[in-house]
């Protein structure tokens, strides 16, 4: 559109098109009589048609019944043409078949693609749903296992097995680093071959410690690895993982007592499976494992602290029993956990006793502890039990929680003495240094202020005679007289407690030995020593019964459940102490043997270089302290190489062995000989007089030469001869320290070796070295 200003001041318009419009109007597809178009430009402001020159001729045969308009952008005009419906329909019909085919093909392709995508999505959703179901099953089973497990190792192994069975992982393992910071497997299930010869470290400064397990151990945060192929930190394990079909893994921390205790790591054959839902489930599994470990730990701690106690313990809240130990239920004659959730009123013999304790709660809240002696409790069988009760307020918890201890004092004196006996036995075991002292001290302490007036340890030999190892108390000095009584016993007479215990390898006791042995020849001996109640129980040392410990008391009916348990505990304590003593002695013996081997030459049995380095400083110190001289002789054999070359190294070894034996036999007890290696030896002579040291050394050296004057038998058919060269340094003349003296002796020996043909003696003193060599002296 162009706008021109006319001469008379009016605006004129010119509409022009740079295109051939008939090229856009399907001209070729229309009949000749309908190929002509007539356009008009309409002014939208007045609705008038503007004068124009038609781009094409007017329609000749078709009556128009449709008007089509197109706006002229930016101007108040529209371009309008007349069109008949027949002409539009004819154009549509002619182009429809090709268009419909294309549209139908496109529609079919869209339908097929949509169906494929829908089915693929459904399959993926089904796989994800199945996986989510499996993980939920895994979590449920793991939670149940963690809530019921009573063994740490079994819990960890079952968790790994469930991860394989329910979650369909390829590998599941739980690891924990050792003292060397290398992870050790606590439990594993699945394709174990992945971990063959694999090192996983907890250190961040080595490649083996930069994987998921090491990072989780150090940070305490879980890591989900989507793919082994795209994680650079897992390069040390990538090839092995791909080989075994592992594509992804995750590692999560397992806590115990509030700290990272181990790492759970699982491996899957598919990549990118750990979405948000699975991550949450795996975190929940590790939380359940941690709770299970804490529960097991608390249960073990409770067992150790509560069930091994010799008093009853109750945890009480609002006068309702929350927890008890096994001793409390046994003391009251009830089943385990029979008191849990019950009012404390169930404990007392009367309501008055219940109120008596209730009045003590005021004092408990004020002073945080209270003691109530002589409380009457009711056993399940109706008997009355007298106990001393002590309460302690747990100040770090709510004020209504307290711990009560119940001490059975029905037989107060007996319990006190039994406990004292156990303490004495423990002291004896801890203070003893060997088995005889341990047994002797144990017997002495068990009869000191206890209910036992005789305790002895012994065994029965192969001929049925008693052998006493330790004894204490009345009548024990003549225990061997029982052997004479035993020979007179016949089959109808009951055997003594100690004989029956030895035969059965088990505890045997009698609460009235006088009555049981009424017809025994040993009755007089038993009565004279007043051994009314007797108990014998074995002491196990290693895997066998080593001896019996026998307790005797002057009163009948002494051995009840408590006293029997204490006697067994004493025997067990002794057995464990003896085992530790044996283990300590074995270790010391092994250490001595290793030290002996480390300081002796394997071939000759002489001292070696290490032993010499330890001996020489002590020898010099003794010389300085006693004001005596010390001589160090460096020995080298002449012609030894020819022996090896002629007869072989085995013959040379035989010669060195014989030489070592001869040197050891010749030297004084105060002298010292060592083999440095090869054919080199060192002789140390102590206790020499400083003024006559040279003369004394030459006397020894002359006798020393006799060891090589006779031939050595190197094999069954041949013997060989060798010579000897010795360089000698003297303390304190040639030096004050070991290093200097050895160097001076070596130089003297080298000088004598170099002058074999002209030397007068086969030894040479370092003091005779030339001035240049003497200057080597270091003081």
HUHUVEN-V599241 format. One record per pair of residues at least 24 apart in sequence whose C-alpha atoms are under 6 Angstrom apart, sorted by the first residue. I is the first residue (numbers start at 1). GAP is how many residues later the second one is. D is the distance in Angstrom with one decimal. If there is no record, write none. Layout:
BEGIN
[[I GAP D] [I GAP D]]
END
This chain:
BEGIN
[[38 43 5.8] [39 41 5.6] [39 42 4.7] [40 39 5.7] [40 40 5.1] [41 37 5.8] [41 38 4.6] [42 35 5.6] [42 36 5.3] [43 34 4.7] [44 32 5.6] [44 33 5.5] [134 32 5.5] [134 33 5.2] [135 32 5.2] [138 28 5.2] [138 29 5.9] [139 146 5.5] [143 145 5.5] [146 143 5.7] [146 146 4.4] [147 145 5.7] [150 146 5.7] [156 31 5.8] [157 30 4.9] [160 28 5.9] [160 29 5.5] [161 28 5.6] [169 98 5.8] [169 99 5.0] [170 97 5.6] [170 98 5.4] [171 95 5.6] [171 96 5.1] [172 93 5.9] [172 94 4.4] [173 91 5.9] [173 92 5.5] [174 89 5.5] [174 90 4.5] [175 87 5.6] [175 88 5.4] [176 86 4.7] [212 39 5.9] [213 38 5.7] [220 33 5.8] [222 29 5.7] [222 30 4.3] [223 27 5.7] [223 28 5.4] [224 26 4.4] [225 24 5.3] [225 25 5.6] [226 45 5.6] [226 46 4.6] [227 44 5.3] [245 24 5.6] [247 24 5.0] [254 32 5.7] [254 36 5.6] [255 35 5.0] [256 34 5.8] [256 38 5.8] [311 95 5.8] [311 96 5.1] [312 93 5.4] [312 94 4.7] [313 91 5.7] [313 92 4.5] [314 89 5.7] [314 90 5.1] [315 88 4.7] [316 85 5.7] [316 86 5.4] [317 83 5.5] [317 84 4.5] [318 82 5.6] [319 25 5.7] [320 24 5.7] [332 47 4.5] [333 46 5.7] [333 47 5.3] [334 46 6.0] [347 30 5.6] [347 31 5.9] [348 29 4.3] [348 30 5.3] [349 27 5.7] [349 28 4.9] [349 29 4.5] [368 24 5.7] [368 25 4.6] [369 24 5.9] [386 24 5.2] [417 33 4.7] [421 25 5.2] [421 29 6.0] [439 31 5.8] [440 30 5.0] [443 28 5.8] [443 29 5.3] [444 28 5.3] [452 100 5.6] [452 101 4.7] [453 100 5.7] [454 98 5.1] [455 95 5.6] [455 96 4.8] [456 93 5.8] [456 94 5.4] [457 91 5.5] [457 92 4.4] [458 89 5.4] [458 90 5.5] [459 88 4.8] [459 89 5.9] [475 54 5.1] [485 36 5.4] [485 37 5.3] [493 27 6.0] [498 38 5.5] [507 29 5.8] [507 30 4.2] [508 27 5.9] [508 28 5.6] [509 25 5.6] [509 26 4.0] [510 24 5.4] [511 45 5.2] [511 46 4.6] [512 44 5.3] [530 24 5.3] [532 24 5.7] [539 32 5.3] [539 36 5.5] [540 35 5.2] [541 34 5.4] [541 38 6.0] [604 53 4.7] [604 56 5.7] [606 68 5.5] [607 67 4.4] [608 66 5.4] [608 67 5.3] [608 68 5.9] [609 67 5.3] [628 59 5.5] [628 60 5.5] [628 61 5.4] [628 62 5.8] [629 59 4.8] [629 60 5.9] [629 61 5.2] [629 102 5.4] [630 55 5.7] [630 56 4.8] [630 100 5.8] [630 101 5.0] [631 53 5.7] [631 54 5.0] [631 98 5.9] [631 99 4.6] [632 51 5.8] [632 52 4.7] [632 96 5.6] [632 97 5.4] [633 49 5.5] [633 50 4.9] [633 94 5.5] [633 95 4.4] [634 48 4.8] [634 92 5.4] [634 93 5.1] [634 111 5.7] [634 112 6.0] [635 45 5.6] [635 46 4.9] [635 47 5.8] [635 90 5.7] [635 91 4.5] [636 43 5.9] [636 44 4.8] [636 88 5.9] [636 89 5.3] [637 42 5.8] [637 86 5.5] [637 87 4.5] [638 84 5.6] [638 85 4.4] [638 86 5.3] [639 83 5.3] [651 63 4.8] [654 60 5.8] [725 37 5.3] [725 38 5.7] [726 37 4.5] [727 36 5.7] [727 37 5.1] [727 38 5.9] [728 37 4.7] [728 38 5.8] [729 37 5.2] [735 44 5.9] [736 43 5.9] [740 38 6.0]]
END
